[in-house]
Amino acid sequence: MASINLLETSAAIFCFLIISYLFLKKPHGPLLRDWPVLGMLPGVLVRLHRAYDHIVEVLENSNLTFQVKGPWLTGMDTLATVDPNNIHYIMSSNFSNYVKGPEFQEVFDVFGDGIITTDSELWKNLRKSYQAMLHSQEFQRFSMSTMISKLKDGLVPLLDHFAEEGTTVDLQDVFGRFTFDTISILITDSDPRSLSKEMHEDELAKALDDVGEGILYRHVKPKFLWKLQNWMGFGQEKKMKEANKTFDRVCAKFISAKREEITRCQGISNGESEDLLTSFMKLDTTKYKLLNPSDDKFLRDTILAFILAGRDTTASALSWFFWLLSENPQVVANIRHEIINTVLSSTEDVQVNSDKLVYLHGALCEAMRLYPPVSFGRKSSVESDVLPSGHKVDANSKVIICLYALGRMRAVWGEDALQFKPERWILENGGLKHEPSFKFVAFNCGPRTCLGKNLAMTQMKIVAAEILQKYDVKVVKGQKIEPVLGFILTMKHGLRITITKRSTA
């Protein structure tokens, strides 16, 4: 991802001149200074290159909650929190007062009216329909067979190829292609086959990458500036417009082809499970009165919501997981020992008995605690309120839940919060320890808890177990591993590795 350009992130050239004058010296102290007129924006920009670490420092020195002041009249004031009591209150006990809100929908406008951006009755209709489809036995079987097929026929042959060639490969890119192909099949029954030796670039996947970067820019710029850039069509906003056109064009092809297929196969069943797009086109509107399966825009927004949820999040979690394993070889040994003791000789065994892989489950949770797939959650208050921490929230205020910082708070996770310790998820009797969802928010919490949580965990266990049994993964030394500034917490420079086959003896 390109480095952030000050010309695109500052409020105006005038602000640049002041910032340059005020910040020639290296900033000191963890807290942000509230300047007249400019608020805390200068300090934010100066520390943008290490934003995540700075957020950790600020929140740890502010009793887990901090009020960020933006420039006057820009609407950038934000309350940042990692206090579990506040999170539980916002996401659960007072859920109705904290919504996505119109500003969120503006920032994420390219995703339309999907479940990610909506509130109230429309969101309830969407969630109920998603829940019914995702939790049906037919779709569960379809998703498992799809994942295993893509693993055996796509991922394993590709890793075998890299092992035989002895070439360096970006493992994050590989995981992104694996999850993109898998979720595309589950949604449209169409395989983009981006997971191949050629490693060709898929235009929809590229557009999603550009949008992820653009959404981050919109969070660090005054609204009027990115709106102006969008209207004029330059900079990052130009990429957002082009990505939006790609979304419209590609989704239109999927929708048109699926309608033709449904018409052609009317009344004929081949006994196979349906993809999600087909299910939505056949939706019973008497149950979900606010949903319109005949509307192309509704279907387009639905496709994007599922792809966003099922592609980058899982790929990000797996990438950070394997990097952490490279730093902790004993954890690798423990996972392999667990797999052997559980007598899991095939991928199907892992799928059926995934709940027995307690240590692997704990290691994955520990990776997502330190590197959550989604870096932050954003809410808007409907009415004024007071949080459990005592902080006042005005009506229509922005509240940011900093998931990356939450996993690093010693006040929440103990003095060893920065250590990668799968054992913290294991009970003395060897069972899995369940942490409260408002403390471990990798899958969201409250009424918006991720519907695909179990599916995602099973997918990650299957992939991790397959790779750890068959291969030795070695991270290339000297590369810089750091998170990208974005909504999805991916690795900025990827994860370059070499891979070799393990002896089966």
MIDOKOL-701056 format. One record per residue (C-alpha): residue number from 1; x, y negated, z negated. Coordinates in steps of 0.25 Angstrom, whole numbers, plus 5000, padded with zeros to 4 digits. Each point is the difference from the previous one (the first is absolute). Layout:
<sekols>
<sekol NUM <X Y Z>>,
...
</sekols>
This chain:
<sekols>
<sekol 1 <5000 5000 5000>>,
<sekol 2 <5005 4986 5003>>,
<sekol 3 <5005 4992 4989>>,
<sekol 4 <4990 4989 4995>>,
<sekol 5 <5002 4987 5007>>,
<sekol 6 <4999 4988 4992>>,
<sekol 7 <4993 4992 5011>>,
<sekol 8 <4989 5010 4999>>,
<sekol 9 <4999 5001 4985>>,
<sekol 10 <5001 4986 4995>>,
<sekol 11 <4988 4990 5000>>,
<sekol 12 <5006 4990 5008>>,
<sekol 13 <5014 4994 5005>>,
<sekol 14 <4999 4990 4988>>,
<sekol 15 <4999 5011 4990>>,
<sekol 16 <5013 5006 5007>>,
<sekol 17 <5008 4987 4997>>,
<sekol 18 <4996 5000 4986>>,
<sekol 19 <5003 5015 4998>>,
<sekol 20 <5013 4998 5006>>,
<sekol 21 <5004 4989 4991>>,
<sekol 22 <4994 5006 4987>>,
<sekol 23 <5006 5014 5002>>,
<sekol 24 <5014 4999 5005>>,
<sekol 25 <5004 5007 4988>>,
<sekol 26 <4997 5014 4996>>,
<sekol 27 <4987 5001 4992>>,
<sekol 28 <5001 5004 4985>>,
<sekol 29 <4991 5007 4991>>,
<sekol 30 <4989 5009 5003>>,
<sekol 31 <4988 4991 5000>>,
<sekol 32 <4995 4990 5011>>,
<sekol 33 <5001 4985 4998>>,
<sekol 34 <4987 4993 5003>>,
<sekol 35 <5004 4988 5008>>,
<sekol 36 <4991 4987 5002>>,
<sekol 37 <4992 5002 5013>>,
<sekol 38 <5007 5012 5005>>,
<sekol 39 <4997 5009 4988>>,
<sekol 40 <5008 5013 4999>>,
<sekol 41 <5001 5002 5015>>,
<sekol 42 <5015 4995 5001>>,
<sekol 43 <5004 5010 4990>>,
<sekol 44 <4992 5011 5007>>,
<sekol 45 <5007 4997 5013>>,
<sekol 46 <5014 4999 4994>>,
<sekol 47 <4998 5014 4994>>,
<sekol 48 <4992 5006 5012>>,
<sekol 49 <5012 5009 5003>>,
<sekol 50 <4999 5007 4987>>,
<sekol 51 <4985 4998 4997>>,
<sekol 52 <4997 5014 4995>>,
<sekol 53 <5011 4999 4989>>,
<sekol 54 <4997 4986 4997>>,
<sekol 55 <4985 5003 4997>>,
<sekol 56 <5004 5011 4991>>,
<sekol 57 <5009 4991 4992>>,
<sekol 58 <4989 4989 4999>>,
<sekol 59 <4989 5009 4996>>,
<sekol 60 <5009 5007 4990>>,
<sekol 61 <5004 4987 4994>>,
<sekol 62 <4985 4995 5000>>,
<sekol 63 <4993 5011 4992>>,
<sekol 64 <4995 5007 5013>>,
<sekol 65 <4992 4988 5005>>,
<sekol 66 <5005 4987 5007>>,
<sekol 67 <4993 4989 5007>>,
<sekol 68 <5006 4996 5013>>,
<sekol 69 <4997 4985 5004>>,
<sekol 70 <5000 4997 5015>>,
<sekol 71 <5002 4986 5007>>,
<sekol 72 <4988 4991 4997>>,
<sekol 73 <4988 5001 5008>>,
<sekol 74 <5005 5013 5007>>,
<sekol 75 <4991 5010 4992>>,
<sekol 76 <5013 5009 4997>>,
<sekol 77 <4998 5000 4985>>,
<sekol 78 <5001 5015 4996>>,
<sekol 79 <4999 5008 4987>>,
<sekol 80 <5010 5012 5001>>,
<sekol 81 <4998 5011 4990>>,
<sekol 82 <5005 5014 4996>>,
<sekol 83 <4993 5001 4987>>,
<sekol 84 <4993 5013 5000>>,
<sekol 85 <4989 4994 4992>>,
<sekol 86 <4998 4989 5010>>,
<sekol 87 <5000 5010 5011>>,
<sekol 88 <4990 5009 4994>>,
<sekol 89 <4991 4988 4997>>,
<sekol 90 <5001 4995 5014>>,
<sekol 91 <4999 5013 5008>>,
<sekol 92 <4990 5007 4991>>,
<sekol 93 <4993 4994 4988>>,
<sekol 94 <4997 4987 5007>>,
<sekol 95 <5001 5005 5014>>,
<sekol 96 <4988 4992 5005>>,
<sekol 97 <5007 4986 4997>>,
<sekol 98 <5013 5004 5008>>,
<sekol 99 <4998 5001 5015>>,
<sekol 100 <5008 5000 5012>>,
<sekol 101 <4994 4987 5004>>,
<sekol 102 <5000 4991 5012>>,
<sekol 103 <5014 4996 4999>>,
<sekol 104 <5005 5015 5000>>,
<sekol 105 <4991 5002 5012>>,
<sekol 106 <5006 4989 5007>>,
<sekol 107 <5015 5005 4997>>,
<sekol 108 <4996 5014 5005>>,
<sekol 109 <4991 4995 5011>>,
<sekol 110 <5006 5010 5010>>,
<sekol 111 <4993 5011 4993>>,
<sekol 112 <4987 4995 5001>>,
<sekol 113 <4988 5005 4991>>,
<sekol 114 <5006 5013 4996>>,
<sekol 115 <5001 5006 4986>>,
<sekol 116 <5013 4993 4997>>,
<sekol 117 <4994 4986 5001>>,
<sekol 118 <4986 5001 4997>>,
<sekol 119 <4992 4998 4987>>,
<sekol 120 <4986 5002 4994>>,
<sekol 121 <4989 5008 5007>>,
<sekol 122 <5008 5002 5013>>,
<sekol 123 <5012 5005 4992>>,
<sekol 124 <4991 5010 4992>>,
<sekol 125 <4994 5005 5013>>,
<sekol 126 <5013 5002 5006>>,
<sekol 127 <5006 5007 4988>>,
<sekol 128 <4988 5010 4999>>,
<sekol 129 <5001 5004 5014>>,
<sekol 130 <5015 5001 4999>>,
<sekol 131 <4999 5009 4988>>,
<sekol 132 <4990 5009 5006>>,
<sekol 133 <5008 5002 5012>>,
<sekol 134 <5014 5002 4994>>,
<sekol 135 <4995 5009 4989>>,
<sekol 136 <4992 5009 5009>>,
<sekol 137 <5006 5015 5000>>,
<sekol 138 <5000 4999 5015>>,
<sekol 139 <5009 4988 5001>>,
<sekol 140 <5009 5005 4988>>,
<sekol 141 <5002 5012 5009>>,
<sekol 142 <5002 4992 5012>>,
<sekol 143 <5010 4991 4993>>,
<sekol 144 <5008 5011 4994>>,
<sekol 145 <5001 5008 5014>>,
<sekol 146 <5004 4987 5007>>,
<sekol 147 <5011 4996 4990>>,
<sekol 148 <5006 5015 5000>>,
<sekol 149 <4999 5000 5015>>,
<sekol 150 <5008 4987 5002>>,
<sekol 151 <5010 5004 4989>>,
<sekol 152 <5003 5014 5007>>,
<sekol 153 <4999 4995 5014>>,
<sekol 154 <5005 4986 4999>>,
<sekol 155 <5008 4997 4988>>,
<sekol 156 <5008 5013 4998>>,
<sekol 157 <5004 5001 5014>>,
<sekol 158 <5005 4986 5001>>,
<sekol 159 <5008 5001 4987>>,
<sekol 160 <5006 5013 5005>>,
<sekol 161 <5004 4992 5013>>,
<sekol 162 <5007 4990 4991>>,
<sekol 163 <5007 5010 4992>>,
<sekol 164 <5005 5007 5012>>,
<sekol 165 <5004 4987 5007>>,
<sekol 166 <5007 4995 4987>>,
<sekol 167 <4994 4986 5003>>,
<sekol 168 <4997 4989 4990>>,
<sekol 169 <4985 4998 4999>>,
<sekol 170 <4991 4989 4993>>,
<sekol 171 <4991 5009 4991>>,
<sekol 172 <4991 4989 4997>>,
<sekol 173 <4997 4999 5015>>,
<sekol 174 <4998 5015 5001>>,
<sekol 175 <4990 5000 4989>>,
<sekol 176 <4993 4988 5006>>,
<sekol 177 <4998 5007 5013>>,
<sekol 178 <4995 5013 4993>>,
<sekol 179 <4990 4993 4992>>,
<sekol 180 <4995 4991 5012>>,
<sekol 181 <4998 5012 5008>>,
<sekol 182 <4993 5008 4989>>,
<sekol 183 <4990 4989 4997>>,
<sekol 184 <4998 4997 5014>>,
<sekol 185 <4995 5014 5002>>,
<sekol 186 <4992 5000 4988>>,
<sekol 187 <4993 4987 5005>>,
<sekol 188 <4999 5001 5015>>,
<sekol 189 <5004 5015 5003>>,
<sekol 190 <5011 4994 5008>>,
<sekol 191 <5014 5002 4998>>,
<sekol 192 <5010 4989 5004>>,
<sekol 193 <5012 5009 4999>>,
<sekol 194 <5009 4989 4995>>,
<sekol 195 <5007 5011 4992>>,
<sekol 196 <5009 5005 5011>>,
<sekol 197 <5015 5001 5004>>,
<sekol 198 <4997 4988 5009>>,
<sekol 199 <4996 4992 4988>>,
<sekol 200 <4992 4991 5009>>,
<sekol 201 <4993 4987 4994>>,
<sekol 202 <4985 5001 4999>>,
<sekol 203 <4993 4986 5003>>,
<sekol 204 <4990 5002 4989>>,
<sekol 205 <5011 5004 4990>>,
<sekol 206 <5008 4988 5004>>,
<sekol 207 <4988 4991 4998>>,
<sekol 208 <4998 5005 4986>>,
<sekol 209 <5014 4996 4997>>,
<sekol 210 <4999 4986 5005>>,
<sekol 211 <4987 4998 4992>>,
<sekol 212 <5006 5005 4987>>,
<sekol 213 <5011 4990 5002>>,
<sekol 214 <4990 4989 5004>>,
<sekol 215 <4992 5002 4988>>,
<sekol 216 <5012 4998 4991>>,
<sekol 217 <5003 4987 5007>>,
<sekol 218 <4986 4995 4997>>,
<sekol 219 <5002 5002 4985>>,
<sekol 220 <5012 4991 4999>>,
<sekol 221 <4995 4989 5009>>,
<sekol 222 <4990 4990 4997>>,
<sekol 223 <4987 5004 5007>>,
<sekol 224 <4999 4987 5009>>,
<sekol 225 <5014 5004 5006>>,
<sekol 226 <4997 5014 5004>>,
<sekol 227 <4986 4996 5005>>,
<sekol 228 <5007 4989 5009>>,
<sekol 229 <5010 5010 5005>>,
<sekol 230 <4989 5009 5003>>,
<sekol 231 <4992 4990 5008>>,
<sekol 232 <5013 4995 5007>>,
<sekol 233 <5004 5015 5002>>,
<sekol 234 <5015 5000 4996>>,
<sekol 235 <5009 5007 4990>>,
<sekol 236 <4995 5011 4992>>,
<sekol 237 <4986 4996 5003>>,
<sekol 238 <5002 5003 5015>>,
<sekol 239 <5004 5014 4996>>,
<sekol 240 <4987 5001 4992>>,
<sekol 241 <4992 4996 5012>>,
<sekol 242 <5007 5010 5009>>,
<sekol 243 <4998 5011 4990>>,
<sekol 244 <4985 4997 4999>>,
<sekol 245 <4999 5001 5015>>,
<sekol 246 <5007 5014 4999>>,
<sekol 247 <4990 5004 4989>>,
<sekol 248 <4988 4996 5009>>,
<sekol 249 <5005 5007 5012>>,
<sekol 250 <5005 5013 4994>>,
<sekol 251 <4988 5002 4991>>,
<sekol 252 <4991 4997 5012>>,
<sekol 253 <5006 5011 5008>>,
<sekol 254 <4998 5010 4988>>,
<sekol 255 <4986 4995 4998>>,
<sekol 256 <4996 5001 5015>>,
<sekol 257 <5007 5014 5002>>,
<sekol 258 <4993 5005 4987>>,
<sekol 259 <4986 4996 5005>>,
<sekol 260 <5002 5007 5013>>,
<sekol 261 <5004 5012 4993>>,
<sekol 262 <4988 5000 4990>>,
<sekol 263 <4991 4998 5012>>,
<sekol 264 <5006 5011 5008>>,
<sekol 265 <5000 5010 4988>>,
<sekol 266 <4986 4996 4996>>,
<sekol 267 <4994 5012 4992>>,
<sekol 268 <5012 5008 5002>>,
<sekol 269 <5009 5004 4988>>,
<sekol 270 <5013 5007 5001>>,
<sekol 271 <5000 5003 4985>>,
<sekol 272 <5012 4991 4997>>,
<sekol 273 <4999 4988 4991>>,
<sekol 274 <4998 4986 5005>>,
<sekol 275 <5010 4989 5000>>,
<sekol 276 <4996 4988 4992>>,
<sekol 277 <4996 4991 5012>>,
<sekol 278 <4990 5011 5005>>,
<sekol 279 <4994 5000 4986>>,
<sekol 280 <4999 4985 4999>>,
<sekol 281 <4993 5000 5014>>,
<sekol 282 <4990 5010 4995>>,
<sekol 283 <4998 4993 4986>>,
<sekol 284 <4986 5001 4994>>,
<sekol 285 <4996 4985 4999>>,
<sekol 286 <4989 5003 4991>>,
<sekol 287 <5010 5003 4989>>,
<sekol 288 <5009 4988 5004>>,
<sekol 289 <4992 4989 5004>>,
<sekol 290 <5011 4990 5001>>,
<sekol 291 <5008 5008 5010>>,
<sekol 292 <4998 5000 5015>>,
<sekol 293 <5007 5012 5007>>,
<sekol 294 <4995 4994 5013>>,
<sekol 295 <5009 4988 4998>>,
<sekol 296 <5013 5000 5006>>,
<sekol 297 <5006 4990 4991>>,
<sekol 298 <4995 5009 4988>>,
<sekol 299 <5007 5012 5006>>,
<sekol 300 <5013 4992 5003>>,
<sekol 301 <5001 4995 4986>>,
<sekol 302 <4997 5014 4994>>,
<sekol 303 <5012 5006 5009>>,
<sekol 304 <5010 4989 4995>>,
<sekol 305 <4996 5002 4985>>,
<sekol 306 <5002 5015 5001>>,
<sekol 307 <5014 4998 5008>>,
<sekol 308 <5005 4990 4990>>,
<sekol 309 <4996 5008 4988>>,
<sekol 310 <5006 5013 5005>>,
<sekol 311 <5012 4996 5008>>,
<sekol 312 <5010 4991 4993>>,
<sekol 313 <4996 5003 4986>>,
<sekol 314 <5004 5015 5000>>,
<sekol 315 <5012 4997 5009>>,
<sekol 316 <5005 4990 4990>>,
<sekol 317 <4998 5009 4988>>,
<sekol 318 <5008 5011 5007>>,
<sekol 319 <5011 4991 5004>>,
<sekol 320 <5003 4995 4986>>,
<sekol 321 <4998 5014 4994>>,
<sekol 322 <5011 5006 5009>>,
<sekol 323 <5009 4988 4997>>,
<sekol 324 <4998 5002 4985>>,
<sekol 325 <5003 5015 5002>>,
<sekol 326 <5013 4996 5007>>,
<sekol 327 <5004 4992 4987>>,
<sekol 328 <4995 5011 4991>>,
<sekol 329 <5005 5014 5004>>,
<sekol 330 <4996 5007 4988>>,
<sekol 331 <4985 4996 5003>>,
<sekol 332 <5002 5007 5013>>,
<sekol 333 <5005 5013 4993>>,
<sekol 334 <4988 4999 4991>>,
<sekol 335 <4990 4999 5011>>,
<sekol 336 <5006 5012 5008>>,
<sekol 337 <5000 5008 4987>>,
<sekol 338 <4986 4997 4998>>,
<sekol 339 <4996 5004 5014>>,
<sekol 340 <5008 5013 4999>>,
<sekol 341 <4993 5003 4986>>,
<sekol 342 <4986 4997 5006>>,
<sekol 343 <5003 5010 5011>>,
<sekol 344 <4996 4991 5011>>,
<sekol 345 <5005 5007 5013>>,
<sekol 346 <4992 4992 5010>>,
<sekol 347 <4994 4986 5003>>,
<sekol 348 <4987 5006 4998>>,
<sekol 349 <5004 5005 4986>>,
<sekol 350 <5004 4986 4996>>,
<sekol 351 <4987 4994 5005>>,
<sekol 352 <4991 5011 4993>>,
<sekol 353 <5009 4999 4987>>,
<sekol 354 <5004 4985 5000>>,
<sekol 355 <4995 4998 4986>>,
<sekol 356 <5010 5010 4995>>,
<sekol 357 <5011 4991 5004>>,
<sekol 358 <5000 4991 4988>>,
<sekol 359 <5014 4996 5000>>,
<sekol 360 <4999 4996 5015>>,
<sekol 361 <4988 4992 4997>>,
<sekol 362 <5006 4993 4989>>,
<sekol 363 <5012 4996 5009>>,
<sekol 364 <4991 4995 5010>>,
<sekol 365 <4992 4992 4990>>,
<sekol 366 <5014 4995 4994>>,
<sekol 367 <5004 4995 5014>>,
<sekol 368 <4987 4993 5002>>,
<sekol 369 <5001 4993 4986>>,
<sekol 370 <5013 4994 5004>>,
<sekol 371 <4997 4998 5015>>,
<sekol 372 <4985 4999 5001>>,
<sekol 373 <4995 5001 5015>>,
<sekol 374 <4992 4987 4999>>,
<sekol 375 <5008 4989 4993>>,
<sekol 376 <4989 4992 4995>>,
<sekol 377 <4985 4999 4998>>,
<sekol 378 <4993 4987 5002>>,
<sekol 379 <4986 4996 4994>>,
<sekol 380 <4992 4987 4999>>,
<sekol 381 <4991 4996 4988>>,
<sekol 382 <4985 4997 5003>>,
<sekol 383 <4998 4993 4986>>,
<sekol 384 <5010 4994 4990>>,
<sekol 385 <5005 5010 4990>>,
<sekol 386 <5010 5003 4989>>,
<sekol 387 <5009 5013 5002>>,
<sekol 388 <5003 5009 4988>>,
<sekol 389 <5014 4993 5000>>,
<sekol 390 <4993 4987 4996>>,
<sekol 391 <5003 4994 5014>>,
<sekol 392 <4989 4991 5006>>,
<sekol 393 <4995 5003 5014>>,
<sekol 394 <4992 4989 5007>>,
<sekol 395 <4989 5004 5010>>,
<sekol 396 <5006 5003 5014>>,
<sekol 397 <5014 5002 4995>>,
<sekol 398 <5010 5010 5006>>,
<sekol 399 <5005 5011 4991>>,
<sekol 400 <5012 5008 5005>>,
<sekol 401 <5003 5014 4993>>,
<sekol 402 <5015 5003 5003>>,
<sekol 403 <5001 5015 5001>>,
<sekol 404 <5015 5000 5003>>,
<sekol 405 <5002 4992 4987>>,
<sekol 406 <4990 5008 4992>>,
<sekol 407 <5009 5013 5001>>,
<sekol 408 <5012 4993 4995>>,
<sekol 409 <4994 4994 4988>>,
<sekol 410 <5007 5005 4987>>,
<sekol 411 <4988 4995 4992>>,
<sekol 412 <4991 5010 5008>>,
<sekol 413 <5009 5011 5003>>,
<sekol 414 <5011 5000 4989>>,
<sekol 415 <5015 4996 5000>>,
<sekol 416 <5003 5010 5011>>,
<sekol 417 <4990 4994 5010>>,
<sekol 418 <5010 4998 5010>>,
<sekol 419 <5005 5014 5000>>,
<sekol 420 <4994 5011 5010>>,
<sekol 421 <4995 5011 4990>>,
<sekol 422 <4990 5010 5005>>,
<sekol 423 <5000 5005 4986>>,
<sekol 424 <4992 4988 4995>>,
<sekol 425 <4988 5007 5007>>,
<sekol 426 <5001 5013 4994>>,
<sekol 427 <4994 5005 4987>>,
<sekol 428 <5007 5008 4989>>,
<sekol 429 <4992 5012 5004>>,
<sekol 430 <5004 4998 5015>>,
<sekol 431 <4987 4994 5005>>,
<sekol 432 <4999 4988 5007>>,
<sekol 433 <4998 4987 4992>>,
<sekol 434 <4990 4990 5006>>,
<sekol 435 <5003 4986 4998>>,
<sekol 436 <4988 4990 5000>>,
<sekol 437 <4997 4995 5014>>,
<sekol 438 <5001 4985 4995>>,
<sekol 439 <5015 5003 4996>>,
<sekol 440 <5003 5008 5013>>,
<sekol 441 <4993 4993 5011>>,
<sekol 442 <5006 5007 5012>>,
<sekol 443 <4986 5005 5004>>,
<sekol 444 <4993 4987 4995>>,
<sekol 445 <4990 5002 4988>>,
<sekol 446 <4986 4998 4996>>,
<sekol 447 <4989 5000 5011>>,
<sekol 448 <5010 4998 5011>>,
<sekol 449 <5009 5012 4996>>,
<sekol 450 <5005 5006 5013>>,
<sekol 451 <4991 5010 5006>>,
<sekol 452 <5011 5007 5007>>,
<sekol 453 <5009 5002 4987>>,
<sekol 454 <4999 5015 4999>>,
<sekol 455 <5002 5002 5015>>,
<sekol 456 <5012 4990 5000>>,
<sekol 457 <5007 5008 4988>>,
<sekol 458 <4998 5013 5007>>,
<sekol 459 <5006 4995 5013>>,
<sekol 460 <5012 4995 4993>>,
<sekol 461 <5002 5013 4992>>,
<sekol 462 <4999 5008 5013>>,
<sekol 463 <5010 4991 5007>>,
<sekol 464 <5010 4999 4988>>,
<sekol 465 <4999 5015 4997>>,
<sekol 466 <5003 5004 5015>>,
<sekol 467 <5011 4991 5001>>,
<sekol 468 <5007 5003 4987>>,
<sekol 469 <4999 5015 5003>>,
<sekol 470 <5005 5000 5014>>,
<sekol 471 <5010 4988 5000>>,
<sekol 472 <5011 4992 4993>>,
<sekol 473 <4998 4985 5002>>,
<sekol 474 <5012 4991 4998>>,
<sekol 475 <4998 4985 5000>>,
<sekol 476 <5010 4993 5008>>,
<sekol 477 <5010 4992 4991>>,
<sekol 478 <5001 4985 5001>>,
<sekol 479 <4987 4996 5005>>,
<sekol 480 <4992 4990 4992>>,
<sekol 481 <4987 5005 4994>>,
<sekol 482 <4990 4989 4997>>,
<sekol 483 <4985 4998 5001>>,
<sekol 484 <4995 4991 5011>>,
<sekol 485 <4991 4988 4996>>,
<sekol 486 <4986 5005 5004>>,
<sekol 487 <4987 5006 4996>>,
<sekol 488 <5005 5014 5002>>,
<sekol 489 <5013 5003 4992>>,
<sekol 490 <5009 5006 5011>>,
<sekol 491 <5015 5000 5001>>,
<sekol 492 <5005 4987 5007>>,
<sekol 493 <5011 5008 5008>>,
<sekol 494 <4994 5014 5000>>,
<sekol 495 <5007 5012 4994>>,
<sekol 496 <5011 5006 5008>>,
<sekol 497 <5003 5014 4997>>,
<sekol 498 <5006 5013 5005>>,
<sekol 499 <4994 5013 4999>>,
<sekol 500 <5005 5014 5000>>,
<sekol 501 <4992 5014 4999>>,
<sekol 502 <5001 5007 4987>>,
<sekol 503 <5004 5015 4999>>,
<sekol 504 <4988 5009 4999>>,
<sekol 505 <5008 5011 4994>>,
</sekols>
